[in-house]
């Protein structure tokens, strides 16, 4: 932040609320048939936002079944971030998050950080899609969670990739059915119908869509339905429903390897140093399963090499600039040499400074052949940049602390926070695992009762020894009514945190199992058939990947009734302006799926971004600039020249860096 921005933030945090801000939304919105209810935004809101001034949060009431609009309703939660301009464009951008499952409304500051490059002239809207997080409070499976709390805790603390137990899924589906919830209506078709209703209720006649991951699939369904008002769409990390994606997930892991090594095969110098490097890499991964290489720091096997490629990026925007070293890594491991791998494992490669942009800038400077004196200046510039980053983080941390203090002053919550901490510590201190689980179940169940000191006293006396119970009871009896209410609010927050991961997985399955696994569209047989036909993965990796699909989707999806949809697997078409963005290193949605997503779109542009993962705008300013230019002028010609500069050089066997073609 600049000094002026810091002063403005302090003034905004300490000023009185503006009664005229978002007045129409506070009055119920623009469509009486779909009323808006304003709710406090989830904290932390600072450092970038002020609740009720720069952002407003709430829900829009929509039909649970759009084909029966007079029937049951569901509330779609939203955040609306005001444009920075005093004269904004009338067409905002709505962000459709990935998953399906795992919402975005609760992460107020984090969510909009992805879209600041679009916010200069346009409002930004984020929603939790139906059945997800804040748009699904009635779908929380707390009874099942209580019964399955032990397995859930074990899952969350396991070193392995977490997966829901079949018992939890079955119990949760039964619990939803017992509540009378027709979860077959948690689907992409209904989801797509929600979006234009929400935008109309918020007062927008025209809007742009930015979909990421599952959000691209949702965007494609909206384009298929073709409601009025869509000006343009960006689909970033594409998951087209007309591909059997769960039977093609192996390609999400083979494509980043191919896209990393293809420039080497196209370049005469690199190809001479590492001939046929793509085929050699896949062969080596499989060979290492049975013949790992013994190095000074231990064995390097299949998993070690696979994750060296796969873990360069993640869905949260992590990026490690290891691409320059991958051909040499493979070449050395083939010869029984672990030198490069050991340096990677030790964090020595890529060389510090360790920010993603700094790694790329330093590698590019080396590839340009700068002298030692010139590289000293490059490092000095990068060091200064790091100091500025630290200063910005310090300001943001202080702003969050100020917001927390002001919030606590407003609600007199200090004693409530202390009580909640003491209660949690007492539960964790119980010696017996079953005792901890029993206390945890009763703690979670407090969400369903009216706030009262007596409930807290009963919990303490039931589960704790006399001395501990006495201390907690004494503290509880000091709470004033506002503090009691805050304690129960904290219990609700703890409830949500406890189930977030498991219900995120369940939310994904509600969509995937009912839609994508209907009529054999995805299956183990198709998965193996397509993988073998493509030919990248050898037998060892084939078995590993098939086992993953069986455990995480095929077996759980057998518990769901299937609800096949008309035209779900038919290639969609649209004449709206669409920009398809894909990261070459994306391990969630293969970069090559982007072209298949827009194969029948008459007004689409396609861009593949090097050194980017899932959601390209997390990884480069170049991707942000391109998407901003597209939203400003969807029919215009895009300048994509910055993409070429993102290609990193390759390290040759003699240790020199050699530039690669785009």
JOKABEL-V316963 format. One record per residue. PHI is phi in degrees with one decimal (NA if undefined). PSI is psi in degrees with one decimal (NA if undefined). OMEGA is omega in degrees with one decimal (* if undefined). Layout:
BEGIN
{{PHI	PSI	OMEGA} {PHI	PSI	OMEGA}}
END
This chain:
BEGIN
{{NA	146.5	173.7} {-80.7	162.6	177.5} {-55.5	-40.5	178.9} {-61.7	-39.2	179.4} {-66.9	-37.5	178.4} {-63.4	-45.5	179.2} {-62.2	-41.3	179.7} {-65.3	-37.6	-179.7} {-66.1	-44.0	178.9} {-61.2	-42.9	179.9} {-63.4	-41.6	-178.4} {-68.2	-39.7	-178.9} {-65.8	-32.6	-174.3} {-99.8	-2.5	-178.0} {-83.3	163.7	175.1} {-72.6	150.0	178.0} {-59.2	146.3	177.5} {-87.5	111.4	-176.1} {-66.2	-18.7	-177.6} {-92.1	-10.4	-178.9} {-68.7	129.8	177.6} {56.4	36.3	-173.5} {-58.4	-41.6	-176.6} {-66.0	-39.5	179.2} {-67.4	-39.7	179.0} {-65.0	-23.4	179.0} {-88.3	4.8	176.0} {114.5	-2.7	175.8} {92.8	-170.6	-171.8} {-98.7	-4.9	-175.7} {-135.1	104.9	-178.6} {-58.6	-24.4	179.4} {-72.8	-17.5	-178.4} {-135.4	74.2	-172.0} {-66.3	151.1	178.2} {-104.7	136.4	172.8} {-117.1	124.1	-179.7} {-85.3	134.7	178.8} {-129.5	156.5	176.1} {-61.1	141.1	176.0} {-70.0	147.2	177.0} {-65.7	133.9	175.2} {-85.0	153.5	2.5} {-81.0	137.7	175.7} {-93.2	-46.4	175.4} {-64.5	158.8	16.2} {-91.5	-6.3	-170.7} {-101.0	-15.0	-171.5} {-131.0	155.5	173.6} {-125.3	116.3	-177.8} {-57.9	124.8	179.3} {88.0	-7.0	178.7} {-117.9	-57.6	179.1} {-101.3	-19.1	-179.8} {-142.9	146.0	174.2} {-135.2	146.2	-174.1} {-128.1	153.3	179.8} {175.5	-159.2	-179.8} {-135.5	152.1	172.9} {-116.7	130.0	179.0} {-83.1	125.2	179.2} {-131.8	160.6	176.9} {-64.1	139.4	173.6} {-65.5	-33.2	174.1} {-127.7	109.8	-176.1} {-65.5	-15.4	176.3} {-84.0	-7.6	175.3} {-132.9	69.6	-169.7} {-63.4	-17.9	179.8} {-89.8	-2.3	-176.6} {-85.6	-149.3	-176.5} {-60.2	156.7	-178.0} {-118.8	160.5	172.4} {-137.4	145.1	-179.4} {-98.6	124.8	177.2} {-96.9	117.5	-178.0} {-79.1	143.0	-179.3} {-140.9	157.3	162.9} {-120.8	133.8	176.1} {-118.9	117.1	-178.2} {-102.8	121.1	-178.9} {-66.5	142.9	172.6} {-62.3	151.7	178.9} {-73.7	-25.7	-178.5} {-71.0	145.0	173.9} {-78.3	-12.5	177.7} {-132.5	71.0	-172.6} {-73.5	160.9	172.2} {-67.1	151.6	-176.0} {-78.8	-11.6	-176.3} {-106.0	105.4	-178.5} {-77.0	-177.9	173.6} {-116.3	125.6	174.1} {-102.9	129.2	179.6} {-92.5	124.4	175.6} {-107.7	111.9	-170.2} {-75.9	170.1	-179.3} {-86.6	-166.1	-177.9} {131.4	-107.2	-8.7} {-61.7	148.8	-172.3} {103.2	156.1	-179.0} {76.5	84.7	-173.1} {-76.0	-170.3	-174.3} {-133.4	-16.0	-173.7} {-63.4	-32.7	-177.8} {-72.7	-15.5	-178.7} {-104.6	74.7	-169.5} {-62.2	-54.6	-176.6} {-71.8	-39.8	-177.5} {-65.2	-43.8	-175.5} {-60.0	-49.3	-175.2} {-72.8	-18.6	179.3} {-60.4	-28.2	178.0} {-70.3	-21.2	-169.7} {-120.9	17.1	177.3} {-59.4	-30.3	-178.9} {-69.3	-15.0	177.7} {-103.9	-6.9	-168.5} {-90.0	-8.5	-179.4} {-55.8	-39.5	-174.1} {-123.0	1.3	-175.5} {-139.6	145.4	169.1} {-66.2	152.1	175.1} {-119.4	131.9	177.4} {-118.3	133.4	173.0} {-121.9	140.0	177.2} {-129.6	154.9	162.4} {-91.7	125.3	-176.4} {-70.1	160.9	-174.1} {-57.5	138.6	-178.9} {80.7	5.4	-172.4} {-122.5	126.5	170.8} {45.3	-115.2	-173.8} {-69.9	-13.8	175.7} {-97.0	20.5	-179.2} {-153.8	41.0	-177.0} {-61.6	-30.4	-179.1} {-75.9	-6.6	-178.1} {-99.5	8.0	176.8} {-67.6	130.2	-177.1} {-97.0	66.7	-174.2} {-74.1	-31.1	176.7} {-64.1	-44.1	178.1} {-66.2	-38.8	178.5} {-60.0	-43.0	178.4} {-60.7	-42.9	179.8} {-68.8	-31.5	-174.0} {-109.3	20.0	-173.2} {-59.8	-38.4	178.9} {-59.7	-56.0	177.4} {-58.9	-34.9	179.6} {-65.7	-45.4	178.2} {-60.9	-43.3	178.7} {-62.1	-39.8	179.1} {-63.3	-44.0	-175.5} {-72.1	-23.4	-178.9} {-100.9	-0.2	-178.6} {-73.8	148.2	175.9} {-76.7	-18.6	179.9} {-78.2	166.3	174.9} {-62.7	123.7	-174.5} {-68.3	144.8	173.8} {-143.9	145.7	179.6} {-69.7	142.8	173.2} {-74.7	150.3	178.5} {-62.7	-33.3	178.7} {-63.9	-39.9	179.0} {-65.1	-45.3	-179.4} {-61.4	-48.0	-179.0} {-60.9	-45.6	-179.7} {-62.7	-40.2	-178.5} {-68.1	-41.9	177.7} {-62.3	-39.8	177.4} {-65.7	-38.6	179.1} {-65.3	-41.9	177.7} {-62.9	-42.9	179.4} {-63.5	-38.6	179.9} {-65.7	-27.5	176.5} {-79.2	-5.7	-179.2} {82.2	19.4	-178.8} {-88.9	120.0	176.6} {-84.6	86.9	-173.2} {-73.8	-2.5	172.0} {-65.5	-19.5	178.3} {-83.9	-2.3	170.0} {-85.3	84.9	-176.4} {-146.4	169.0	-173.6} {-69.8	-33.1	179.6} {-62.1	-49.8	178.1} {-66.5	-38.2	177.4} {-55.7	-45.1	-179.4} {-65.2	-33.8	178.2} {-70.6	-25.5	178.7} {-65.3	-37.4	-168.0} {-61.8	-52.7	179.4} {-64.0	-29.7	177.1} {-66.0	-45.4	178.9} {-61.4	-45.1	-177.5} {-65.5	-37.0	176.9} {-66.6	-42.6	179.2} {-62.5	-33.2	178.7} {-78.4	-9.3	173.5} {100.2	18.3	-177.8} {-108.1	130.4	176.0} {-89.3	-27.2	-178.3} {-134.8	144.9	-177.5} {-157.4	162.8	176.4} {-112.8	151.9	-179.2} {-114.9	136.8	169.7} {-124.2	105.6	-179.7} {-106.8	138.2	177.5} {-124.1	132.5	175.9} {59.5	-121.2	175.6} {-55.6	-30.0	176.9} {-59.4	-26.6	174.8} {-71.8	-39.6	177.0} {-61.8	-42.7	177.6} {-63.7	-42.1	178.0} {-60.3	-42.7	180.0} {-64.6	-33.2	176.1} {-70.6	-38.3	176.1} {-62.6	-43.5	178.4} {-63.0	-35.1	177.0} {-64.7	-43.7	179.1} {-70.9	-28.2	172.2} {56.8	55.6	175.5} {-72.0	160.1	176.7} {-68.5	154.4	172.1} {105.6	-15.6	-177.5} {-76.1	118.8	179.4} {-89.5	-44.1	-178.5} {-163.9	164.1	-179.7} {-143.0	139.0	169.9} {-111.1	129.3	175.9} {-118.7	119.6	-167.1} {-126.6	109.3	-173.8} {84.0	73.3	-161.7} {-81.1	137.8	178.9} {-133.5	69.5	-175.6} {-66.3	133.0	-177.4} {-67.8	-17.3	179.3} {-83.2	7.6	166.7} {-109.1	141.6	174.2} {-77.0	77.0	-166.4} {-62.8	-36.1	-179.9} {-72.8	-19.6	172.4} {-90.0	-0.2	-179.5} {-121.7	10.4	-174.1} {-63.1	-26.0	174.8} {-55.0	-30.4	-177.5} {-71.4	-22.7	176.7} {-66.5	-19.6	-179.6} {-104.2	-25.7	176.5} {-81.8	-33.4	-176.8} {-63.4	-43.7	177.9} {-58.9	-35.2	177.3} {-66.0	-46.3	-179.6} {-62.7	-45.2	-176.9} {-68.4	-27.6	175.3} {-70.7	-38.0	-171.7} {-96.6	-17.8	-179.9} {-59.2	-40.9	177.7} {-60.1	-32.9	177.5} {-66.1	-41.2	-180.0} {-69.7	-26.0	178.2} {-79.9	-20.7	-174.3} {-95.5	125.2	-176.5} {-57.6	-41.8	-176.8} {-68.1	-48.1	-179.0} {-66.4	-40.3	-179.2} {-65.5	-33.7	177.3} {-68.6	-35.6	179.8} {-75.9	-34.4	-175.9} {-134.4	67.8	-176.6} {-63.4	143.0	175.5} {53.8	41.4	-169.7} {-68.8	-29.4	-179.3} {-67.0	-51.7	179.4} {-60.3	-41.1	-179.6} {-63.2	-38.4	-177.6} {-64.9	-49.2	-179.7} {-64.9	-36.2	178.2} {-66.5	-38.8	-179.1} {-67.8	-41.7	179.1} {-55.1	-47.0	-178.4} {-68.0	-40.8	-178.7} {-62.4	-37.0	-177.3} {-66.2	-15.0	177.2} {-63.2	-40.7	-179.1} {-103.5	-18.9	-177.5} {-131.9	68.6	178.8} {-64.5	155.2	178.9} {-91.0	129.0	179.7} {-88.3	119.1	177.8} {-116.1	177.6	-179.0} {-64.0	-21.7	-178.9} {-108.8	14.8	179.0} {119.4	-174.2	-176.0} {-82.5	144.1	172.7} {-113.7	109.4	-176.7} {-116.2	-161.1	-177.4} {-56.0	-50.6	-175.6} {-62.6	-39.8	-177.2} {-63.2	-45.0	-179.8} {-72.3	-41.5	179.4} {-57.9	-47.4	-176.6} {-76.2	-20.3	172.2} {-60.8	-39.1	174.6} {-76.4	-47.9	-168.5} {-72.3	-31.4	-173.3} {-91.2	15.1	176.4} {-69.2	-24.8	178.4} {-135.4	161.2	168.4} {-143.3	178.4	-174.0} {-72.8	-13.2	179.8} {-92.6	3.7	177.5} {98.2	5.1	175.3} {-62.6	140.5	179.0} {-146.4	130.4	175.8} {-123.1	121.8	-173.0} {-80.8	69.2	-177.2} {-97.7	-6.5	-175.3} {-53.6	-38.3	-179.0} {-59.7	-22.5	-171.6} {-101.5	-5.2	-171.6} {-68.5	-42.2	177.0} {-61.2	-42.5	179.3} {-67.4	-36.0	176.1} {-58.0	-48.4	179.5} {-63.4	-45.5	-178.4} {-59.1	-43.1	-179.3} {-68.7	-44.7	-178.4} {-63.2	-34.4	175.4} {-59.1	-29.9	-178.0} {-96.0	7.7	179.4} {80.1	16.2	-176.6} {-105.5	124.7	-178.1} {-106.0	17.2	-172.8} {-56.8	-54.3	-178.1} {-65.7	-42.0	179.8} {-59.8	-43.7	-178.8} {-63.0	-35.8	178.9} {-69.8	-37.1	176.2} {-65.2	-47.6	-178.4} {-62.3	-31.8	-179.8} {-83.1	-4.1	-179.6} {80.6	14.1	179.6} {-81.8	-21.8	176.2} {-122.7	135.3	-3.7} {-70.0	157.6	-177.2} {-65.0	151.9	177.9} {-71.3	155.9	6.3} {-67.7	151.9	-163.7} {-100.0	7.6	175.5} {-76.4	150.8	-174.9} {-58.9	-47.7	-178.3} {-65.0	-37.5	179.7} {-66.7	-41.2	176.9} {-57.4	-48.0	-177.9} {-64.6	-41.8	-179.0} {-65.7	-41.6	-179.5} {-67.2	-42.0	178.6} {-62.9	-40.4	179.5} {-66.0	-38.7	178.7} {-64.8	-41.3	177.0} {-63.2	-42.5	-179.0} {-64.9	-27.4	179.8} {-75.8	-4.5	176.0} {79.0	29.3	179.1} {-65.2	150.0	179.1} {-73.2	170.8	179.1} {-61.2	-41.2	179.2} {-64.5	-39.3	179.6} {-68.5	-35.5	177.7} {-67.3	-30.1	174.8} {-61.3	-41.7	178.5} {-66.8	-38.6	176.9} {-60.2	-46.9	-179.2} {-64.0	-35.3	177.8} {-64.7	-41.3	178.1} {-64.0	-42.0	180.0} {-66.7	-37.2	177.8} {-64.2	-41.4	177.9} {-63.2	-39.2	177.4} {-61.6	-39.8	179.1} {-65.2	-38.5	177.4} {-62.3	-40.8	178.4} {-65.1	-37.8	178.1} {-62.5	-43.9	180.0} {-63.5	-40.9	179.1} {-62.7	-41.4	178.8} {-63.4	-43.3	179.0} {-62.4	-35.4	178.9} {-64.5	-44.0	177.8} {-62.1	-45.3	-178.1} {-64.5	-39.6	178.4} {-63.9	-41.8	178.8} {-66.2	-37.1	178.4} {-64.5	-41.4	177.5} {-62.5	-41.0	179.4} {-64.7	-40.8	178.5} {-63.4	-44.0	178.4} {-60.1	-42.4	179.5} {-61.6	-44.3	-179.8} {-64.6	-43.5	179.6} {-64.6	-39.1	178.2} {-64.4	-41.3	179.2} {-66.4	-39.1	178.2} {-62.5	-41.2	-178.0} {-64.2	-39.8	-172.6} {-107.0	3.7	-179.8} {50.2	58.8	-170.3} {-107.0	2.5	-175.4} {-57.2	-49.8	-177.7} {-66.6	-34.0	177.5} {-63.3	-42.7	178.8} {-63.4	-42.3	179.6} {-62.6	-44.7	-179.7} {-61.3	-45.5	-178.8} {-61.9	-40.0	177.8} {-63.8	-44.3	-180.0} {-63.0	-40.1	179.6} {-64.8	-43.9	179.1} {-63.5	-41.6	179.2} {-63.1	-39.0	-179.5} {-65.5	-40.3	178.2} {-64.5	-45.4	-178.9} {-65.2	-26.3	-176.6} {-82.6	-9.0	178.3} {-61.3	134.2	-173.4} {-70.6	-38.9	-172.5} {-91.0	133.5	-178.9} {-59.5	-45.1	-179.4} {-64.0	-34.0	177.3} {-66.5	-40.8	177.5} {-63.1	-42.1	-180.0} {-65.6	-40.9	179.7} {-63.7	-44.3	178.1} {-65.2	-39.0	178.3} {-62.9	-40.0	178.6} {-62.7	-46.6	-178.9} {-66.2	-34.8	176.7} {-62.9	-46.8	179.5} {-62.5	-36.9	-177.3} {-67.8	-16.6	178.8} {-64.4	-15.8	178.0} {-62.0	-27.7	-171.1} {-92.7	2.7	-176.9} {-116.6	161.1	177.0} {-68.5	138.5	-179.6} {-58.6	129.7	176.0} {-161.4	149.5	177.4} {-64.6	-37.0	-177.5} {-58.8	-37.7	178.5} {-62.9	-39.8	179.4} {-68.5	-39.6	178.7} {-63.2	-44.3	179.6} {-60.9	-42.6	178.6} {-59.8	-46.0	-178.1} {-64.3	-46.8	-177.5} {-68.8	-26.1	-178.8} {-75.9	-35.0	-166.0} {-115.8	-14.3	-172.7} {-116.9	155.7	175.3} {-64.0	162.4	-170.1} {-55.1	-45.4	-176.2} {-65.7	-46.8	-179.9} {-65.1	-44.4	-179.9} {-61.0	-40.8	-179.4} {-61.6	-42.0	-179.8} {-65.5	-41.3	-179.3} {-69.7	-40.6	179.0} {-63.2	-42.5	179.7} {-61.3	-40.8	178.7} {-67.8	-39.8	-179.9} {-61.4	-38.5	-176.4} {-74.3	-8.3	174.8} {-87.3	-11.7	-175.3} {-73.1	131.3	171.9} {-82.2	165.3	-175.2} {-52.8	-40.3	-179.8} {-63.8	-36.3	179.8} {-72.7	-36.0	175.9} {-61.0	-44.9	179.1} {-60.5	-38.7	179.5} {-66.9	-39.0	177.4} {-58.3	-44.5	-178.9} {-71.3	-27.6	172.8} {-66.6	-40.9	177.0} {-64.6	-36.1	176.2} {-62.8	-41.7	177.4} {-61.7	-42.1	178.7} {-63.9	-42.4	178.0} {-63.9	-37.8	175.1} {-55.7	-50.2	-176.3} {-63.8	-39.5	178.7} {-64.6	-37.9	-178.3} {-64.6	-37.9	-175.0} {-98.6	-2.4	-172.2} {-55.6	-51.3	-176.5} {-66.7	-46.9	-176.2} {-68.3	-38.3	179.9} {-75.8	-26.8	173.2} {-60.8	-42.7	176.5} {-64.8	-41.5	-179.8} {-65.0	-40.1	178.2} {-60.5	-41.7	176.5} {-58.7	-44.3	-176.9} {-68.7	-32.3	177.4} {-56.4	-38.7	177.6} {-80.6	-55.4	-172.0} {-63.4	-46.5	-173.7} {-70.0	-37.3	-178.5} {-76.9	-32.9	-175.3} {-100.2	-57.8	-167.6} {-80.1	-20.1	178.5} {-102.8	14.1	176.2} {-79.9	145.6	174.8} {55.9	28.4	177.0} {69.2	15.8	-178.7} {-59.5	-36.4	170.7} {-123.6	139.5	-178.4} {-162.7	162.8	175.5} {-61.5	-40.4	-177.3} {-63.4	-44.4	179.6} {-67.3	-38.9	178.4} {-55.5	-52.7	-177.8} {-67.4	-40.5	-178.2} {-60.8	-46.9	-179.4} {-67.7	-39.2	-179.1} {-65.7	-45.3	-179.9} {-65.0	-41.0	-178.7} {-64.1	-36.7	-179.6} {-70.6	-38.0	167.8} {91.2	0.2	-179.0} {-70.8	-52.1	-171.9} {-84.8	138.4	175.9} {-83.1	-179.8	-174.2} {-58.1	-39.9	-177.4} {-64.0	-48.8	179.7} {-68.1	-33.8	176.7} {-57.4	-47.0	-178.9} {-64.9	-39.6	179.7} {-63.1	-46.5	-176.6} {-69.8	-38.0	176.1} {-63.2	-41.6	178.0} {-62.5	-37.3	177.8} {-62.7	-48.3	-178.9} {-61.9	-40.1	-179.6} {-61.7	-47.0	-175.0} {-71.2	-39.1	-170.0} {-96.0	-15.4	-179.9} {-136.0	-51.4	-171.5} {-62.6	-49.2	-178.9} {-66.5	-47.4	176.9} {-62.8	-38.5	-176.1} {-68.2	-18.5	176.1} {-65.3	-18.0	-179.3} {-83.7	-9.7	-175.5} {-101.7	142.4	165.3} {-70.4	145.1	-178.9} {-96.3	144.1	-179.2} {-131.9	78.5	-179.8} {-61.4	148.6	-174.7} {-118.5	145.3	175.9} {-62.9	134.0	173.8} {66.5	7.8	-176.0} {-59.6	-37.7	-176.4} {-102.8	8.2	176.6} {-85.2	135.6	-179.0} {-60.5	126.7	-177.8} {-81.0	159.7	177.6} {-134.5	154.3	178.3} {-163.8	148.7	173.5} {-108.4	8.8	175.2} {-72.2	151.8	174.3} {-65.6	124.8	-177.8} {-132.1	133.7	173.5} {-111.9	119.8	178.9} {-100.7	116.7	-178.9} {-113.6	138.2	-178.6} {-147.2	137.1	177.6} {-93.5	134.4	-177.7} {-62.2	-29.6	-176.0} {-95.9	7.6	-176.0} {-60.8	121.3	179.2} {-101.7	7.6	177.9} {-106.0	-47.5	177.2} {-127.9	116.2	-173.6} {-58.0	138.4	-177.9} {-56.2	-32.4	-177.6} {-71.9	-11.7	178.2} {-72.8	-19.2	-178.9} {-61.6	-43.1	178.9} {-66.5	-38.3	179.2} {-68.5	-28.0	180.0} {-65.4	-36.0	-173.5} {-109.3	18.5	-174.4} {-59.7	-25.8	-177.5} {-118.4	19.4	177.2} {-95.3	126.4	-173.3} {-82.0	-12.1	-174.0} {-133.6	47.5	-174.2} {-112.2	149.8	171.9} {-122.3	144.0	-172.7} {-124.6	129.4	178.9} {-136.6	130.9	175.0} {-111.5	126.8	-169.9} {-107.1	117.9	176.5} {-63.3	154.8	174.2} {54.4	33.1	177.6} {-128.3	146.0	179.2} {-105.1	-140.3	-171.7} {-80.0	111.4	-173.2} {87.5	86.6	-168.4} {-62.0	-29.2	-176.4} {-69.1	-11.0	173.4} {-75.9	-17.0	-164.9} {-114.5	-16.7	-178.8} {-156.7	147.4	173.1} {-66.2	-30.4	178.4} {-57.2	-48.8	180.0} {-62.8	-39.0	178.1} {-63.3	-43.4	-178.6} {-63.7	-40.8	-179.1} {-66.1	-45.1	-179.5} {-66.8	-35.7	177.6} {-65.4	-42.3	178.8} {-63.2	-39.1	179.9} {-66.2	-45.0	179.8} {-63.1	-36.7	178.4} {-66.6	-38.7	-176.0} {-143.6	78.7	-174.4} {-61.1	-25.8	-179.2} {-93.2	-3.6	-176.3} {-82.3	170.9	178.0} {-86.1	126.8	-177.1} {-86.0	139.6	171.2} {-91.4	108.0	-177.3} {-109.5	19.2	-175.2} {-62.4	-25.8	-178.7} {-65.3	-23.1	-178.7} {-60.9	-38.1	-176.9} {-62.3	-31.6	-177.1} {-73.6	-10.7	-177.6} {-82.5	-13.3	179.5} {-69.0	123.4	-179.2} {-85.1	156.1	176.9} {-74.3	177.7	178.2} {-120.7	143.4	175.8} {-86.3	124.0	177.6} {-83.1	167.2	-177.3} {-56.7	-26.6	179.9} {-84.6	3.2	177.1} {92.1	-4.3	178.8} {-82.7	154.0	177.6} {-95.2	131.4	-178.0} {-120.6	126.9	-179.6} {-67.6	146.6	-180.0} {-114.0	151.5	179.1} {-73.8	153.1	173.8} {-75.4	NA	*}}
END
